[in-house]
Amino acid sequence: MSRPAEHFITAADYLALERQAETKSEYWNGGIYAMSGASLKHNRIVAGLATILGAQLRRKPCEPFFGDMRVKISPTGLYTYPDVVVVCGEPQLEDQHFDTLLNPKVMIEVLSESTEQYDRGDKFAHYQTLDSLTDYLLVAQNQPFIEHFQRQADGSWRYSSMGGRPMASGRSRIRRKAIAATTSAMIAGNQKAGRQSSGDTAHCCRAKAEATPTPAPPTL
């Protein structure tokens, strides 16, 4: 991710530029941040998630979007492109261009060396400020491992994980099982403490959203 432009840019100017650009960029606090291209492995994982979620959400009141759906984190002003977004019910969009989502329910990021720190830290801090968001998943590239953060009724986030064995076999099965469980809980409006969508191992991180530090700019 590159440094932002040195002069302040308004969100309206960013959107005008972004809609004409051939590459994607994030925006926060007057700065535009170029996003690096995804690897072959990254794209294959996202394509697999698309297949799994497409099957899981068929005839359900939820719809998945992949890669090119821009999301605005309204409380902080961040514009970004999660790898996978799920919206349930009527999508809320920022303007008449219908290309910026305001109410994601689930967001999924496929981790890479260049973005992992950001996805776990500042980016998640931004995401937690969205009232609509109930689930955040991190998918590893180099091992069959998925981490799931689920918002609880008291505003804290419950952590669970699945997988973790660095072997080639079973990766697709683990991802299918984790995503299937997550979507089932999501569609059912899962907000009960103690329910978890993926978890051979589970730990509870009780950091409340309101206790989250003010998000920093999306730098690595």
PENOR-V903268 format. One record per backbone hydrogen bond with DSSP energy under -1.0 kcal/mol. CO is the residue of the C=O (numbers start at 1). NH is the residue of the N-H. E is the energy in kcal/mol with one decimal. If there is no record, write none. Layout:
BEGIN
co: [CO,CO]
nh: [NH,NH]
e: [E,E]
END
This chain:
BEGIN
co: [10,11,12,13,14,15,17,24,26,27,28,30,31,33,39,40,41,42,43,44,45,46,47,48,49,50,51,52,53,57,61,63,65,66,70,71,72,73,73,78,79,80,83,84,85,86,86,87,92,95,100,101,105,105,106,107,108,109,112,115,116,117,118,121,122,123,124,126,127,134,135,136,137,138,139,143,144,145,146,147,148,149,150,152,155,156,158,159,160,161,161,162,165,168,170,171,172,173,174,175,176,177,178,179,180,181,182,183,184,185,186,192,201,208,209,217]
nh: [14,15,16,17,18,19,20,35,33,79,31,9,28,26,43,44,45,46,47,48,49,50,51,52,53,54,55,56,57,60,89,87,85,68,101,80,74,76,77,73,27,71,67,108,65,105,106,63,102,98,94,72,134,135,86,137,84,139,116,119,120,121,123,125,126,127,128,129,130,151,107,149,109,147,111,145,164,140,162,138,160,136,158,155,209,152,150,203,148,200,201,146,167,171,174,175,176,177,178,179,180,181,182,183,184,185,186,187,188,190,189,195,161,211,212,219]
e: [-2.3,-2.5,-2.0,-2.4,-3.2,-2.1,-1.2,-2.2,-2.8,-2.6,-1.8,-1.5,-2.2,-3.0,-2.4,-2.2,-2.2,-2.3,-2.4,-2.1,-2.5,-2.3,-1.9,-2.4,-3.1,-2.4,-1.8,-2.4,-2.6,-2.2,-3.0,-2.4,-2.7,-2.6,-3.0,-2.4,-1.3,-1.3,-2.7,-3.5,-1.9,-3.1,-1.7,-2.5,-3.0,-3.2,-1.8,-2.8,-3.0,-1.7,-2.1,-2.5,-2.8,-1.7,-2.6,-2.2,-1.9,-2.5,-2.2,-3.0,-2.3,-1.8,-2.3,-2.2,-2.0,-2.6,-2.4,-1.6,-2.0,-2.6,-1.9,-3.2,-2.5,-2.7,-2.5,-2.0,-1.9,-2.6,-2.2,-2.4,-2.0,-2.6,-3.2,-2.0,-1.8,-3.2,-2.6,-1.2,-3.2,-1.2,-1.3,-2.3,-2.4,-1.2,-2.7,-2.6,-2.7,-2.7,-2.7,-2.8,-2.6,-2.1,-2.3,-2.7,-2.1,-2.2,-2.6,-2.7,-1.5,-2.5,-1.7,-1.4,-2.0,-1.2,-1.6,-2.2]
END
